[in-house]
């Protein structure tokens, strides 16, 4: 076989090697491993329902990041502001049960300062903004 023909595929085989070194199966049990290896707090980004918030909290996650990733991945996802209240309720319930409160970060749909105030009033601890800053930079 040619040098470029590895395992019956064209190319150097580098892609296959890199793929073999990665574990693409995520599970909530891996959160503690990630935290141990990094030595840093671990947040779950993309939490969009009460059930995922609970799973993340039970896994020992350090914080929740309510985000629909700009809805560019799934254009039919609900607005994050519509989901925020149920996430906050779940975090509050978990705190009553376990005595530990994870901070809630929030993004999505922030266009004005009043949008930031709404998210904070609904229970977000921190509000990220993206597009307004980019628009301001011109």
C-alpha positions as protocol buffer text, in pm:
chain_id: "A"
residue {
  index: 1
  type: UNK
  ca { x: 0 y: 0 z: 0 }
}
residue {
  index: 2
  type: UNK
  ca { x: 95 y: 362 z: -48 }
}
residue {
  index: 3
  type: UNK
  ca { x: 224 y: 563 z: 247 }
}
residue {
  index: 4
  type: UNK
  ca { x: -90 y: 775 z: 232 }
}
residue {
  index: 5
  type: UNK
  ca { x: -315 y: 468 z: 253 }
}
residue {
  index: 6
  type: UNK
  ca { x: -359 y: 392 z: 625 }
}
residue {
  index: 7
  type: UNK
  ca { x: -629 y: 147 z: 731 }
}
residue {
  index: 8
  type: UNK
  ca { x: -782 y: 165 z: 385 }
}
residue {
  index: 9
  type: UNK
  ca { x: -832 y: 542 z: 406 }
}
residue {
  index: 10
  type: UNK
  ca { x: -657 y: 815 z: 217 }
}
residue {
  index: 11
  type: UNK
  ca { x: -446 y: 1055 z: 419 }
}
residue {
  index: 12
  type: UNK
  ca { x: -179 y: 1023 z: 682 }
}
residue {
  index: 13
  type: UNK
  ca { x: -397 y: 866 z: 949 }
}
residue {
  index: 14
  type: UNK
  ca { x: -344 y: 1167 z: 1175 }
}
residue {
  index: 15
  type: UNK
  ca { x: -717 y: 1238 z: 1200 }
}
residue {
  index: 16
  type: UNK
  ca { x: -783 y: 878 z: 1304 }
}
residue {
  index: 17
  type: UNK
  ca { x: -505 y: 895 z: 1564 }
}
residue {
  index: 18
  type: UNK
  ca { x: -634 y: 1222 z: 1712 }
}
residue {
  index: 19
  type: UNK
  ca { x: -987 y: 1081 z: 1723 }
}
residue {
  index: 20
  type: UNK
  ca { x: -862 y: 773 z: 1909 }
}
residue {
  index: 21
  type: UNK
  ca { x: -713 y: 999 z: 2181 }
}
residue {
  index: 22
  type: UNK
  ca { x: -1040 y: 1178 z: 2256 }
}
residue {
  index: 23
  type: UNK
  ca { x: -1330 y: 1073 z: 2472 }
}
residue {
  index: 24
  type: UNK
  ca { x: -1639 y: 1223 z: 2312 }
}
residue {
  index: 25
  type: UNK
  ca { x: -1887 y: 1071 z: 2556 }
}
residue {
  index: 26
  type: UNK
  ca { x: -1988 y: 1325 z: 2818 }
}
residue {
  index: 27
  type: UNK
  ca { x: -2148 y: 1226 z: 3145 }
}
residue {
  index: 28
  type: UNK
  ca { x: -2225 y: 1426 z: 3455 }
}
residue {
  index: 29
  type: UNK
  ca { x: -1995 y: 1194 z: 3650 }
}
residue {
  index: 30
  type: UNK
  ca { x: -1698 y: 1343 z: 3464 }
}
residue {
  index: 31
  type: UNK
  ca { x: -1745 y: 1686 z: 3624 }
}
residue {
  index: 32
  type: UNK
  ca { x: -1540 y: 1597 z: 3933 }
}
residue {
  index: 33
  type: UNK
  ca { x: -1262 y: 1460 z: 3711 }
}
residue {
  index: 34
  type: UNK
  ca { x: -1257 y: 1781 z: 3505 }
}
residue {
  index: 35
  type: UNK
  ca { x: -1243 y: 1992 z: 3821 }
}
residue {
  index: 36
  type: UNK
  ca { x: -962 y: 1780 z: 3969 }
}
residue {
  index: 37
  type: UNK
  ca { x: -755 y: 1797 z: 3650 }
}
residue {
  index: 38
  type: UNK
  ca { x: -803 y: 2170 z: 3595 }
}
residue {
  index: 39
  type: UNK
  ca { x: -800 y: 2291 z: 3954 }
}
residue {
  index: 40
  type: UNK
  ca { x: -1060 y: 2545 z: 3844 }
}
residue {
  index: 41
  type: UNK
  ca { x: -1433 y: 2595 z: 3901 }
}
residue {
  index: 42
  type: UNK
  ca { x: -1650 y: 2427 z: 3639 }
}
residue {
  index: 43
  type: UNK
  ca { x: -1967 y: 2586 z: 3501 }
}
residue {
  index: 44
  type: UNK
  ca { x: -2228 y: 2417 z: 3282 }
}
residue {
  index: 45
  type: UNK
  ca { x: -2312 y: 2640 z: 2984 }
}
residue {
  index: 46
  type: UNK
  ca { x: -2630 y: 2589 z: 2787 }
}
residue {
  index: 47
  type: UNK
  ca { x: -2856 y: 2495 z: 3078 }
}
residue {
  index: 48
  type: UNK
  ca { x: -3203 y: 2551 z: 2936 }
}
residue {
  index: 49
  type: UNK
  ca { x: -3438 y: 2352 z: 3159 }
}
residue {
  index: 50
  type: UNK
  ca { x: -3503 y: 2275 z: 3524 }
}
residue {
  index: 51
  type: UNK
  ca { x: -3407 y: 1908 z: 3483 }
}
residue {
  index: 52
  type: UNK
  ca { x: -3062 y: 1986 z: 3341 }
}
residue {
  index: 53
  type: UNK
  ca { x: -3007 y: 2240 z: 3618 }
}
residue {
  index: 54
  type: UNK
  ca { x: -3080 y: 1969 z: 3876 }
}
residue {
  index: 55
  type: UNK
  ca { x: -2849 y: 1717 z: 3706 }
}
residue {
  index: 56
  type: UNK
  ca { x: -2570 y: 1974 z: 3691 }
}
residue {
  index: 57
  type: UNK
  ca { x: -2613 y: 2069 z: 4056 }
}
residue {
  index: 58
  type: UNK
  ca { x: -2620 y: 1707 z: 4170 }
}
residue {
  index: 59
  type: UNK
  ca { x: -2299 y: 1643 z: 3975 }
}
residue {
  index: 60
  type: UNK
  ca { x: -2125 y: 1908 z: 4186 }
}
residue {
  index: 61
  type: UNK
  ca { x: -2103 y: 2175 z: 3917 }
}
residue {
  index: 62
  type: UNK
  ca { x: -1977 y: 2507 z: 4051 }
}
residue {
  index: 63
  type: UNK
  ca { x: -2218 y: 2724 z: 3855 }
}
residue {
  index: 64
  type: UNK
  ca { x: -2483 y: 2732 z: 3585 }
}
residue {
  index: 65
  type: UNK
  ca { x: -2469 y: 2939 z: 3267 }
}
residue {
  index: 66
  type: UNK
  ca { x: -2815 y: 2988 z: 3117 }
}
residue {
  index: 67
  type: UNK
  ca { x: -2748 y: 3028 z: 2746 }
}
residue {
  index: 68
  type: UNK
  ca { x: -2890 y: 2915 z: 2416 }
}
residue {
  index: 69
  type: UNK
  ca { x: -2556 y: 2989 z: 2246 }
}
residue {
  index: 70
  type: UNK
  ca { x: -2705 y: 3280 z: 2054 }
}
residue {
  index: 71
  type: UNK
  ca { x: -2968 y: 3042 z: 1919 }
}
residue {
  index: 72
  type: UNK
  ca { x: -2742 y: 2995 z: 1621 }
}
residue {
  index: 73
  type: UNK
  ca { x: -2721 y: 2620 z: 1677 }
}
residue {
  index: 74
  type: UNK
  ca { x: -3092 y: 2557 z: 1726 }
}
residue {
  index: 75
  type: UNK
  ca { x: -3310 y: 2835 z: 1593 }
}
residue {
  index: 76
  type: UNK
  ca { x: -3622 y: 2713 z: 1773 }
}
residue {
  index: 77
  type: UNK
  ca { x: -3487 y: 2724 z: 2128 }
}
residue {
  index: 78
  type: UNK
  ca { x: -3678 y: 2936 z: 2378 }
}
residue {
  index: 79
  type: UNK
  ca { x: -3543 y: 3275 z: 2475 }
}
residue {
  index: 80
  type: UNK
  ca { x: -3315 y: 3249 z: 2776 }
}
residue {
  index: 81
  type: UNK
  ca { x: -3515 y: 3514 z: 2964 }
}
residue {
  index: 82
  type: UNK
  ca { x: -3819 y: 3281 z: 2941 }
}
residue {
  index: 83
  type: UNK
  ca { x: -3623 y: 2996 z: 3102 }
}
residue {
  index: 84
  type: UNK
  ca { x: -3437 y: 3191 z: 3369 }
}
residue {
  index: 85
  type: UNK
  ca { x: -3713 y: 3185 z: 3633 }
}
residue {
  index: 86
  type: UNK
  ca { x: -3742 y: 2805 z: 3638 }
}
residue {
  index: 87
  type: UNK
  ca { x: -3363 y: 2766 z: 3659 }
}
residue {
  index: 88
  type: UNK
  ca { x: -3349 y: 3009 z: 3952 }
}
residue {
  index: 89
  type: UNK
  ca { x: -3632 y: 2820 z: 4125 }
}
residue {
  index: 90
  type: UNK
  ca { x: -3441 y: 2492 z: 4087 }
}
residue {
  index: 91
  type: UNK
  ca { x: -3118 y: 2643 z: 4219 }
}
residue {
  index: 92
  type: UNK
  ca { x: -3307 y: 2789 z: 4516 }
}
residue {
  index: 93
  type: UNK
  ca { x: -3471 y: 2451 z: 4585 }
}
residue {
  index: 94
  type: UNK
  ca { x: -3133 y: 2278 z: 4567 }
}
residue {
  index: 95
  type: UNK
  ca { x: -2990 y: 2533 z: 4811 }
}
residue {
  index: 96
  type: UNK
  ca { x: -3273 y: 2464 z: 5058 }
}
residue {
  index: 97
  type: UNK
  ca { x: -3210 y: 2090 z: 5030 }
}
residue {
  index: 98
  type: UNK
  ca { x: -2830 y: 2080 z: 5016 }
}
residue {
  index: 99
  type: UNK
  ca { x: -2716 y: 2409 z: 5168 }
}
residue {
  index: 100
  type: UNK
  ca { x: -2512 y: 2500 z: 4861 }
}
residue {
  index: 101
  type: UNK
  ca { x: -2601 y: 2765 z: 4605 }
}
residue {
  index: 102
  type: UNK
  ca { x: -2440 y: 2771 z: 4264 }
}
residue {
  index: 103
  type: UNK
  ca { x: -2418 y: 3109 z: 4092 }
}
residue {
  index: 104
  type: UNK
  ca { x: -2627 y: 3162 z: 3780 }
}
residue {
  index: 105
  type: UNK
  ca { x: -2472 y: 3333 z: 3480 }
}
residue {
  index: 106
  type: UNK
  ca { x: -2697 y: 3448 z: 3199 }
}
residue {
  index: 107
  type: UNK
  ca { x: -2674 y: 3562 z: 2838 }
}
residue {
  index: 108
  type: UNK
  ca { x: -2895 y: 3600 z: 2536 }
}
residue {
  index: 109
  type: UNK
  ca { x: -3111 y: 3878 z: 2402 }
}
residue {
  index: 110
  type: UNK
  ca { x: -2939 y: 4155 z: 2595 }
}
residue {
  index: 111
  type: UNK
  ca { x: -2978 y: 4471 z: 2388 }
}
residue {
  index: 112
  type: UNK
  ca { x: -3030 y: 4743 z: 2651 }
}
residue {
  index: 113
  type: UNK
  ca { x: -2933 y: 4815 z: 3009 }
}
residue {
  index: 114
  type: UNK
  ca { x: -3293 y: 4742 z: 3109 }
}
residue {
  index: 115
  type: UNK
  ca { x: -3248 y: 4384 z: 2979 }
}
residue {
  index: 116
  type: UNK
  ca { x: -2960 y: 4340 z: 3224 }
}
residue {
  index: 117
  type: UNK
  ca { x: -3177 y: 4468 z: 3508 }
}
residue {
  index: 118
  type: UNK
  ca { x: -3457 y: 4225 z: 3412 }
}
residue {
  index: 119
  type: UNK
  ca { x: -3220 y: 3927 z: 3420 }
}
residue {
  index: 120
  type: UNK
  ca { x: -3077 y: 4035 z: 3756 }
}
residue {
  index: 121
  type: UNK
  ca { x: -3428 y: 4090 z: 3895 }
}
residue {
  index: 122
  type: UNK
  ca { x: -3525 y: 3738 z: 3786 }
}
residue {
  index: 123
  type: UNK
  ca { x: -3230 y: 3594 z: 3979 }
}
residue {
  index: 124
  type: UNK
  ca { x: -2921 y: 3592 z: 3757 }
}
residue {
  index: 125
  type: UNK
  ca { x: -2601 y: 3662 z: 3947 }
}
residue {
  index: 126
  type: UNK
  ca { x: -2409 y: 3780 z: 3642 }
}
residue {
  index: 127
  type: UNK
  ca { x: -2519 y: 3888 z: 3294 }
}
residue {
  index: 128
  type: UNK
  ca { x: -2294 y: 3854 z: 2991 }
}
residue {
  index: 129
  type: UNK
  ca { x: -2334 y: 4078 z: 2690 }
}
residue {
  index: 130
  type: UNK
  ca { x: -2196 y: 4024 z: 2342 }
}
residue {
  index: 131
  type: UNK
  ca { x: -2359 y: 4194 z: 2047 }
}
residue {
  index: 132
  type: UNK
  ca { x: -2413 y: 4537 z: 2208 }
}
residue {
  index: 133
  type: UNK
  ca { x: -2040 y: 4560 z: 2278 }
}
residue {
  index: 134
  type: UNK
  ca { x: -1953 y: 4454 z: 1924 }
}
residue {
  index: 135
  type: UNK
  ca { x: -2202 y: 4702 z: 1780 }
}
residue {
  index: 136
  type: UNK
  ca { x: -2052 y: 4980 z: 1993 }
}
residue {
  index: 137
  type: UNK
  ca { x: -1706 y: 4901 z: 1858 }
}
residue {
  index: 138
  type: UNK
  ca { x: -1843 y: 4957 z: 1510 }
}
